[in-house]
Amino acid sequence: MSMVGKGIRSPFAIAIVSPLLLLLLLGALALALASPSGLERDWLPLTTEHLVVHFWRDGADPGLFERVAGESLYLMVLKERALHLERAFQRVEEFLGLDYDPGEFGRAYVFVYPDLESYQEATGCLICAASVGGFLPSLWNEQLEELVRAGEVSPIVVYLTLDSTEYVALHEFTHLLDFALIRSSPPAALLEGLATYVGYRLDPIPDEWQLGLGEELLRIFMEEQGVSLQEYLSLRGYWKFTYEVGASFVAFLVERAGLERFLEFYSELYRLSEVEIDGLLRDHFGEGLAALEAEWEERLAGLSPSENVRALYEFRMDQVLVRYIFLRPLFREPERAEKLFEEARTLRRGRFDEAAGAALRRYLSLENLTIDPERAAKALDYSRYLLWYVRSYHRTEPELLSRFHRDYRRMVKLYAAGDWQGFLEFYFRMVQTYVTWR
């Protein structure tokens, strides 16, 4: 069977060569300031072997760059962060047996935003709430088009924030290597499943995935909703619990036949029909989709979710964090709202903070919102993403979509008429009604 393109190395070669190369790289790696045209005004770029890591200049006190004994302590911290990201990139390379050549593909650009809100608004990913990451083709960024065409930059750009977890960086670097070297076109569940699986396998810090919460959430979802794996492999778009479904099935296949065999299967997924995917599964794993799904579901059935995980499941299904995002322009006390949001989205000692989740849910009420023309304009801008959200997660429900579109037109008319209070109340009702996975 063919290996995954020319980027795959044998596990034996990795075991012998990579540790030596890694030591040499970490011992000799030099960071340099880069200055791509059109970006240096807003970003401070630092170059590593594979990456150009951009840190957002806005908000950084110029005094931080003053040198003490010939070196800026602030720059030293940023350099260490850039090196940390480079090491994470190399760990994903090694784990997958992929060799990314920056001379051939261009260095990958990484943009590190100072906080969640600036990241969301710059990338348009307003619903990136619980775990912040994201990658986009850099051709979507006008400033990078020339550099991409010149071959200086990979056409994949990774976006992070200063507080992005190790898992998020590993997840996004998996996507980058996948798109650059494997070049398959798998269903979304397997695309996100591979990145999620690699992230939780390599992340040394215990979090939701290492602690098994992802699969426990999935266990409840599959039991309550009765969604089949076939639906996930036949849909090219996103679906509820897509990451959990994909990561769990990828882990199941890897445990069954090994990572190398899984990657051979994955590399051949290029816009295939369900029948062809079934045939590929038989070729690589000895069973078709129905038999493998039955084995996988039996594996899930053996899990026993705790009451705490069930509380987290209810919180996730109600999409409370995403409701906060859509209501963010309208809070009377934005700092208090943000504090509640941060507390509710943080796992503590591997557990969902049920009290924090309940406090945020209570706070998302009409009495804690306010309106004026500027806030209304911001909320209307956010409603474009609400439109995308509802279409994405409820696309198999034509009656609901029809009702939503009628409501959306009515909301826009209230805005156009300058009826701010009416707009506020209607917008709030739409968020409460449609931002849910139920």
HUDA-V636621 format. One record per pair of residues at least 4 apart in sequence whose C-alpha atoms are under 6 Angstrom apart, sorted by sequence separation. I is the first residue (numbers start at 1). J is the second residue. D is the distance in whole Angstrom. If there is no record, write none. Layout:
# HUDA-V636621
i: [I;I]
j: [J;J]
d: [D;D]
This chain:
# HUDA-V636621
i: [4;13;14;18;23;24;25;39;47;67;68;75;93;102;120;128;148;160;174;177;178;179;189;190;192;193;199;206;209;218;221;222;242;243;244;246;254;263;272;281;282;289;305;324;347;371;372;390;391;404;419;423;429;430;431;35;47;67;93;102;120;147;148;186;208;209;222;254;282;347;414;46;66;113;120;139;147;282;46;65;148;281;45;254;415;45;200;414;44;64;278;34;43;44;278;33;34;43;344;33;43;343;344;32;43;32;42;31;31;138;137;138;137;138;136;137;340;136;174;135;135;135;171;134;171;133;133;171;170;214;167;133;167;332;331;332;331;332;330;330;106;106;107;108;115;187;329;106;107;110;114;106;109;110;111;112;113;114;188;105;110;112;187;188;193;197;329;192;196;50;189;193;193;51;54;190;50;51;52;53;54;55;56;189;51;54;219;184;186;89;185;182;184;185;184;185;9;8;216;8;7;7;217;319;318;317;127;130;4;3;4]
j: [8;17;18;22;27;28;29;43;51;71;72;79;97;106;124;132;152;164;178;181;182;183;193;194;196;197;203;210;213;222;225;226;246;247;248;250;258;267;276;285;286;293;309;328;351;375;376;394;395;408;423;427;433;434;435;40;52;72;98;107;125;152;153;191;213;214;227;259;287;352;419;52;72;119;126;145;153;288;53;72;155;288;53;262;423;54;209;423;54;74;288;45;54;55;289;45;46;55;356;46;56;356;357;46;57;47;57;47;48;155;155;156;156;157;156;157;360;157;195;157;158;159;195;159;196;159;160;199;199;244;199;168;203;368;368;369;369;370;369;370;151;152;153;154;161;233;375;153;154;157;161;154;157;158;159;160;161;162;236;154;159;161;236;237;243;247;379;243;247;102;242;246;247;107;110;246;107;108;109;110;111;112;113;246;109;112;300;267;269;173;269;267;269;270;270;271;97;97;305;98;98;99;313;436;436;437;322;345;264;264;267]
d: [6;6;5;6;6;6;5;6;6;5;6;6;6;4;5;6;6;6;6;6;5;5;6;6;6;6;6;5;6;6;6;5;6;6;6;6;4;6;6;5;4;6;6;6;5;6;6;6;5;6;6;6;6;6;5;6;4;4;5;5;5;5;5;6;5;5;6;5;4;5;5;6;6;6;5;5;6;5;5;5;6;6;5;6;6;4;6;5;5;6;5;5;6;5;5;6;6;5;5;5;5;6;5;6;5;5;5;5;5;5;5;6;5;5;6;6;5;5;5;5;4;6;5;5;6;6;5;5;5;6;5;6;5;6;6;5;5;6;5;5;6;5;5;5;6;5;6;4;6;6;6;5;5;5;5;5;4;5;5;5;6;5;5;6;5;5;6;5;6;6;5;4;4;5;6;5;5;5;5;5;5;5;6;4;6;6;6;5;5;6;6;6;5;4;5;6;5;5;5;5;5;5;6;5;5;5;6;6;6;6;6]
